[in-house]
Structure formats: structure tokens, C-alpha cells
Amino acid sequence: MAVPAAASVRDANRYRPPEIAGLADLLDRQVRERPSARALVVTGERVRLSYQTLAALADDVAARLGDAGLRPGDAVGLICANTAEFVVGLLGAARAGLVTAPLDPALPEAQLAARVTGLGARAVLFDTAVSGAPVVPVPAWPLRVDVSGAGTTTVALDASACGEHQGTAASAELSERDALVLFTAGTTARAKMVPLTHANVAASVRNICAGYELGPGDATVAVMPFFHGHGLFAALLSSLASGGCVLLPERGRFSAGTFWDDMRAAGATWFTAVPAIHEILLERSDRDHPGPQAPPLKFVRSCSAPLNTATQRALERTFGAPLLSAYGMTESTHQATSEPLPQRGGLRQGSVGRPTGVEVRIVDGSGRPCPAGVEGEVWVQGPTVARGYLDDGEESARTFVGGWLRTGDLGALDVDGYLSLTGRIKNLINRGGEKISPERVEDILAGCPGVAEAAVFPVPDPVYGQRVGAVVVVREGDGAGREEILRYCRDHLAPFEVPDRLEVVAALPYTAKGGLDRKAVQARYGG
């Protein structure tokens, strides 16, 4: 049922999230009610694109894709940075009934080809400003959105006729109900394919909008890449569905040097990022943050990796806004929990908040629910949870059990339903039978004065099986040294948790999603 004009308008009694069915109708309410309102701010000249313009571009792309022989339920790849081309390509494909698989432009050619082949995509759309034509075994069509300084906008898509469809086991599992296929952000050679239906997308967007009460008065800057759920659902889709505005940075990538100028240009009211980016902004705040000239923020959001409490407090002091931690996975269509807005509930340091439109359960090793305060595996159930993995029945059976998503994360719920995460099951270090969470040790290390980042990993040991290793990055100009950091650890950790090996390094490796690349850390330092 349709809702009143702006689906995200607040009233004195109750916030109403946008009512959408999926990606295809994401813009429809805004086009009818607020066609001239700005949807995107794009290019280095920061040109505004209205909802009406964005919808017209998407419809143009949809028609061209249909003329090329693509049919509802077919899969297409999308290789773009955070540009107008990504948004127009995604929404155009959705309006044509296609299933879109966003792909990281930085992936090696072999991995891109493997993902396109495994999915059974019929074609790939790519942004010529990001890369040359990808070497993939299907037609690769260049997509370009031309925007003049006066706001005149056209789209060019060189979509030749498709050849015969070479289906795969994965593509055979897709249908018109599906909107997206996202690849898990792991660093393994074979990323898992997660199909997300339009219903999954709609539920996720509604939950995010409701949690933060996003509306037409809100704006943000796209910090996180759109080819992962964090940037796609939290920043882009939720903003567009609620009638807000998203500024796409020049060249489609986050830049710490232009971030605050972008925030002011957008009139941003919030933004979302991973802890690594929050650390960068905090580190540069003395010279970059505009102080009283900064746009007033309702909140700042952090997701996709643990944020230590010392950084959270420092961010709140610097930005003058509450820092809300959230938690989710690709398999849960991004967000599963979040800290509430301050007027909607208390903030609890170290927590990732309460469930947002899903049910969260903590389960012990035998599959029994744990009481409040007891650690176990985090399970999630609800309308955002995917049905399984494509072409991987064995892994689907392990991860999706009776409608529940087994996240592989360890955590505990308190009596008020707030979730605290304590680590990943597969990351636990076994030191002579003592199970050590590297995430907990990292959190303590990050609280040491002078430490900017930390990574903890197992070190092989002939007696204990594994010992604790750690590498840290210290803040520029700070005198924190190895012995000082170890003394801090001894004061704040159990003796068996204190790193046996600790090294100060210049930088840590991160995945494209912005999380710590643990495989790279282990390979580099764990031998």
C-alpha cells in the first residue's frame, strides 16, 4: 500500500520508512512527489541530478538492455566505481528485470573472469573512466553518463546483441524475483555468490531507513564502495529510497583530502564508513576538519569491522555527533543490528546495538540458545536473510539452518537485547587450550596511547600449539614503543592473552571492503 508523500517524512508520533518492493521501484515515489529534488551530486563540478533525471537515465538503459536481447532473470555484471554510471547501470538493469552482480574494478582479470563465468552472466557493463574493456568471456558493454555543468545529462551504452546464452548452475538458480548477486568479501580464491531478492533488498532498505529515520532532508557522501553491501545498502539505496541525496566523490572513490569539502557541498547530515576510514579522518582532523564550518551531523555510522571504544569516543568529540555502530553481513543483506539514535535508546560502548527488523539468537556449540550475557555463535533470522549460496549446496547447508543464518561470529546479547561481538570462531587462537579472541586483544591494543591500528594472529609453537602475535601501527609523531605497548597489555589482558611477539609496522593490509586482511597479515607476519 502506498504511503503519504515522502515515504520518509517524520511526524510527531511515528517515523514511516519508505514502502518499496525492491530495486525496480526504488525511485518511483520520489519521481511522483518530488521530481526536481536532488538525488545525486556528481563529478568534480558537483552537478546535481534530480530524481526525475536519474529515473529517465535508468529507463533509457533498461530499454537498451532489452533491445540487446536480455530478458528478465538474466544476470549481468557491473564494473564501476562510485559513479553515476554505477547508479544508472544498477537501476536500469533492475527496471529491465535483470539480476545485477556488482564487481570490484580492482580485481585481477583472472578473478573477474572467474566470477563472471561462475555466475553465468550474459554481459558485463563497465565504466570506461575506471578501466578498459574487461577480459571476460561474455560481451563487455561500455556505459557512460555525460553530465554538463548546466545539468544536461545523457547516457551512452554500446549494447550489441547478445549471443547464445551459456547458462551455469548458478544462473539456473536465478529468477525475476532476484535483484542482486553479491560476492562475499573474503580473501579466498573462490568467493561465494549470495543471491538477494527484491524482497530482501526492500526489507534491508526499510530497516536502515527506519533505524536512522532517514528522510528528504538528509544527505551523505559515498565513502564505501557500492560493490559491497555497506556502501550499496546503507549509503546509496537507503538514501535514494528515503528521498535524500548522495554525493559521489570525484573519480568515484573516497578521498580524505576532499572529504570535508564534499560533506559541506552535500550539506551532509550523516555518513557511514569502516573503522579504518574513521581512523584516517580522526588522524587528519587537526588539519582537515572545518570545525564550526562543518555541516551539523545527526550521527556518524560505523560498520563492517570492530570499532574500538577509544576511537569511538574520540570521533564523537571531534565530529560533535553520536557514533552508532552497526553489524551485518552480505548474507543478511547488510545490516542486522545497529545502535539506535540517541532519542530512541541508550548507546552502549562496545555494543553493535539491537536487531533491526530481524531476530538475533546466541547459540552454543550444541545448537541451544544461550541465556543473556553468555557467549556463543550469532544466528540471524528474518526477511533480509538470503536463501543460500548459488551453486554451493554444501556450504549453504552448513550456513543456513532452518531459516537461520549461522554468522560464524561470536557474541552475547544483554538483557535489553544489545549485541556485543567478541570475535570470529575461525579466528580464535588456541594457546595450550586457552581460546583467545584476536579481536579482543586488538581492541585492547588500540586503546594503548599512541597506537593507531593493531592486528593479532596466531604464531605456531611446538609446545602450546599457537602463541599470540601482534603488529601495531603507531600514530605519527608519537613515541609509543614496543616495551611500552607490552606493559599496557600486561595491565589490561590476562597473562595468556599478552602477545608473545609484537612488532611495530608502517601500515596494515586491508581488503577492498575496508576490513583487516587477516590472510595477508598471517602470511606476512605469522610464519
N, C-alpha and C positions, 0 to 999 in steps of 0.2 A: 504494500500500500504506500502511495506517495506521502511524503511528509511536507509540512509547510516550507515555504521558500528557502530559506537557506537551511539545508538539512543539518547544519551545524550551529544554528542560532541558539544562543543561550536565553533562558528566561529566568524568572525569579525562583522557579521551583525545580526545574529539571532540564538537564542538557539532553538534547536529542542527537544521536550520531547519524551520519548520512545513511540513507537506505539505498543501497546499490545491490545489483545482482552479481556483479563481477567486473571484469576489466572493460567489457564492451560498452557498458552504460555509465562508466565512471564519471564522465563529463556532463552527462545529459541534463541533470538538474541545474547545474551552473549555466549551461548554454541557454536554457529556457528562461531562467530567472535573472542571471547576471552576465549576459553575453560579453559585455565590454570590460568586465573585471579582469585584472591581470592574473594570468595563470603561471607564466614563466617570465623570468628575466634572463636574457641570453646574450652571448657574445661579449667581447671586451668593451663594446659601447653600451652594454646593459640595456638592450632594447626590450621593451615589454611585448609579450604575446598574450592576447586575450584568450579567454575560454572559447569564444566563437572561432577565432583564427586557428587555435590548436585543434579543435574538432574538425574544421574544414580540411586541414592538412592531413589529419588521420583518415578522414573519409576518402581523400584522394589516394592515399597509399593503399587503403583497403580495396578500392576499385582496381587499382593496377595489379595488385596481387591476385585478385580474382581473374583478371584478364590473362594473367600469365599461366593459368591452369591450376592454381592451388585451390583446394576445396576444404570446407570445414573439417577440423580434426587433423589436418596435416600439420606437421611440425616444421618450424623454420628457426634457424639460428640468428642471433642479433649480436653483432660485434661493434660496440660503440663505447665511448667514454660517457661521462655525464653531460651529454649534449642534447640539443633539440632533436637531433637525428634519433637518439635512443628513444625519447619520449614519443615522437611521431611514429617511429617504426613499431614500437610496442603496442601503442593504442590502435594504429592502423591494422596490424596483424590481428588484434583482438576483435576489431569490428568486422574483419573478414572471416571470423570464426576459426582462426588458426591458433596453434599452440606454440608459444614463443619460448625459446631457450636462450636467455642472455649469456654471453660468453665473454670472459676476460680478454681484452685485446692484447694483454701482455703474455698470454700463454704461448709457449713454443708451438711452432707449426704442427709438430707431430701430435701434441696433445689436443690442439684444436681439431685436427682432422679426426683423431680417435673419438672425440666427443660427438662430433657431427655424424660420424659413421655409426657409432653405437646407438645414438638416438634414432637414426633413420630420418634425419631432417631432409626435406625436399629441396631446400635452398637456404642460402645464408645472405642476410642483409648486412652491409658493413659501411662504416663511415670513412670516406676517403681521407678525411682530415686526421684520422687516427692511424691508419695503416694502409698499405697497398692491398691489392686483392688477396684474400687468404687462400692458401693452397689447401683446398678441401675437395672431396670427391663429388660435390654437387654444384649447381650453378651458384656463383657468388655475385650478388647484385649491389652495385654502389648506390647508396642513399645519401642525398644531400638536401639540406634545408637552407635556402638562401634568404637572409634577413637583411633588409636595408636599414639604414639609420632612421628612415622615416617610418619604419614598421611594416613596409610591404614585404610579404613573405610568400615564397613559392617552394614547392618540393620537387625534386628530381629523383626518379627511381628508374634505373635501367633494368627492368624486369623482362627478360626474354622468356619465351615459352619454356615450361618445364619439360624435361624428358620423362621417360617411363619411371614410375615410382619403384625404387628398390627398397621395399619395406624391411624392417627388422623386427625382432621380438619386442623391442621397446616400443617402436611406433605402433605396433599392432595393439598395444595396451591403451593407446590414447583414443580419446573421443572428443566430440564437441563440448562436452562438459568440462574439459580441461582447459586451463588458461596458460599455464606456465610449466616448464620443466627447469628446475634449478639444480645445479651440481653442488654437491657437498663441498665444503671449503677445506677438506682435509688435504694433506700433502702426499697422499698415496698416489700411485701411478694411475689407479682406476677409481676416479671419483664416482660416487653413487648418484644416480639420477632420481630426483624427487618430483613426481607429478603433483601439481597443485590445481585443484578445480577452481572454477569461478566462485563456487560457494566457499571454498577455503579462503580465497582472496577477499571476498566480501566480508566474511567474519573477521578476518585479521584487521582489515581497514577499519571496520566499525569499532572493534575493541580498542585499537590505538587511538582513534579519534575520541572515543568516549573517555578513555583514561586521562587524556591531556586536555579534553574539552576544546579541541581544535575547531576553528571556525573561519569565516571570511576575513576577519581582522588579523589573522595570523600569517606569518611569513617566515621562511627559513632559508638557509644556504645549504646546498647539497654538498656535504662533506664526504660521506661514504659512497663507494661505488654502487651503481644501480644493478650491476650483475650479481650482487648478493642481496639477501633479504633485508639486511639492516637499512641500507640506503634506499632500496626499492620500496619497501612497505612503510617504514617509519617516516622517511623524509618525503619521497615523491608521491606515492599513491594516496597516502592519508591526507597530505596537503591538498592535492587536487580534488579528492572526493569531498572534502570539507569546505571547498571554496577559497582556500588560501593560495599563497604564492610561493614558488620555489625559484631562487636564483641559482643558475648553473654557472659555476666559475669559468673564466676564460680557459680554453683548451680542455674543459670538462674534468678538471682534476683539482683536488684540494691544494691550496697554496697558503701556507702560514703567513707569508708576506702580504697577501692581499685579503686575508680572511676578514679582518675587521672593517676594511673598506667595503667589502661585499655585504657584510652584515648591515652596515649603515645604508648602503644603496638599496637593499631589500626592505629596510625597515623591519628587520627580523625580530621576532618575538621569542624565538627558541631555536635550538639546533641540537642535533644528535651526533655522537661520534664514539669511537672506541677509546679506551684509556690512553693508548699511545698518542693519539692526536690531542687529547686533553692535556697530556704531559707537555707536548710541544707548545701548545698555546700558553700554558702556565709558565713554561721556561722563558718564553719570549714576551711575557706580559709587560715587563718593565718598559720595553721599548715599543711594543706594538699596540697594547690595549689603549683605546682612546679615552679612557676614564669617563668623565661626565658626558662626553660626546658619544659614548657608546649607546646603541639603542637599548631601551629598558627591556630586560628579558623576563618572561613569565617563569621560565625554568630552563635548565640545561639537562640533556638526557645522555646517559652512558649505557652502552650495551656491547655485547659480543665478546667480552673478556672481563675478568675481575678488575674492579677499581678499588685500590686500597683506600682506607678511610682517611689517611693523612692527605692524600691528593684530593679527595672529595671535599674536605674542609677548606683546603687552600683554594680550590676552584670556586666554592661558594663565596668566600671572602673577596676574591678577585673580581668575579663576574657579578656579584650582588644579586644572585638568584639561586633558588634551590637546585641542587644536583640530584636528579632522580635516576637511580639505577634500575635497569630492566634486564630481563633474561628471556632468551628464546633460542630456537634452532631452526634450521632450514625445514626440518620435518614437521615443525609446528607452525609453519607459515610465519616465521619470525617470532613475534612477541608472545610469551606465555604468562609472564608476570611483570609487574612494574611497581615501583614506589608510587603512591598517589600524589596528586597535587596537595600542597600543604593544607588547603582548606577542605580537602576530602579525607584526610587521615594523617596520622603521625609518620614522620620519617625516622627510620631506624638504621643507624650506622651499621654497615656490614651486611645489610639485607638487600635483596633484589625485589622486595615488595610482595604484593599479594597477587593471586591469579587474576588475569584479565580475560574474562569470558571463557575460561577453561577450568577444568578440575585438576588439581595437583595432589599427588599422593606420594608419600615416602614409604618405600618398601624395603624389607630386609632381604637377606640372601635366600630365604625360602619363599619369597613372594608374598609375605604377610605385611599388611600396613603397620608402620611404626607409630608409636604414640608421639605426642608433641615433644619436641626437644631431642629426639633420638635420631641419630644419623642413619641414613640409608640411601638407596638409589631414588632419584627423582623420576616419577612417572607422570605423564600428562595425557589427559583425555578431553576431547571437545571438538567443536566444528572446524577448528583450524588445523587439526592433525591430519597429515597426509594418509593415504590408504596403504602406502608401502613404497618400495623402490621399484623402478622399472627394470625388467629383465634380471631380477635378482631375488628369486623366491626364498632362497636360503637365508639371506640377510634380512629380508622382510619378516620372515617368521621369527627371527631372533629379536628384532627391534620392535615390532608391532604385535602386541599380545592382547587379544580380546578387546580391541579398540583403544588400548593404552599404548602410548609411545614410551618405550624404555630409553631414557635420555643418555644413560651412561654417566650422568653427573651424580655426585654425592652431595647431600644436603640435609637440612632439617627444617621442619615447619614449627613455628612457635604457636602458642595457644590462640593467637589472633590471626593465624593464617599467613604470617610473613615468612617468606622463604629465605634461608641463608645457605649459600653454596660453600662447600668445603673442598671441592676438587673433582677430578675425573677419576673414575675407577681405574682406567687403563694407565693413568699417570702415577699411581701410588708407588712409592719406593719401599721395598721390603728390606729393612736393615735388621737382620737376625730375628725376624718375626715381628718387629715393630713396623707397623704400616704408617708411612709418613706422607702427608699430602704436600706436594711441591708448591701448590698454590698457597697453602697456609704459610710456608716458610718464605715464599716470595712476598707475601703481604707484610710479614714482619720486617724483612729486609728493606722493603720500600718505605717503611716508617722510620728507618735509621736516618738521622740528619745527614744530608749530603748525597744520599742515594736517590737517583732518578728512576732507574729501572733495575729489575732483577729477574734472573731465570734460574730455576733449580732443576736438577736432573740426577738420575742415578749414576753412580760410578761403580763398576764391577769390583768386587772384593772377594778374595778366596776364603775368608773366614765368615764374614757376615752376609755374603751373597751380594749385597749392594750397600754402598755408603752414599752420603749426601754430597753432591757437588753443586756449586753455585757460581754464577758470573754476574757481576753488577756493573752498571754504568753510573758514574758519579756526576753530580751537577758541575757545570763549567765553573771553574774558579773556586770550587770547594775543596777543602783539604782532607776529606774523608779518605782514610787508607784502610788497607786490609785488616790490620790488627784492631783498629777502632771499630770497624764493622763487625768483626767477630766478637768483640766484647759486648756489643749491643745485642747480638744474637744470644749470647750466653745468659744475658739478663732477661730475655723475653721468650726463650724457647726451652723446651725440655732438652736435657743433655743429648739424647739420641737424635734430636732434630737439627742440632747445630751443624752447619756444613763442615765436612772434613776437608774439603777442598774449596777454596774461594779465590776467584781471580777478578781483578778489575779490568774491564774491556772498554773499547771506544763506543761500541754500538751492538745492539742485539738484532737478530734477524726476525722479520715479521712476514706473515702471509699476506696475500692480496686483500684479504678481508680485514686486516689490521690486527689480528691476534698474534701472539707469540708463536713463532715457528719452532715447535719443540723438536721436531725431527732434525732440523738444521742445527739447533743448539746441541742435541745429543751427538750428532755426527762430528761437530766441530770441537766440542769440549769434553765429551763423556768417555773418551777412549782411555 
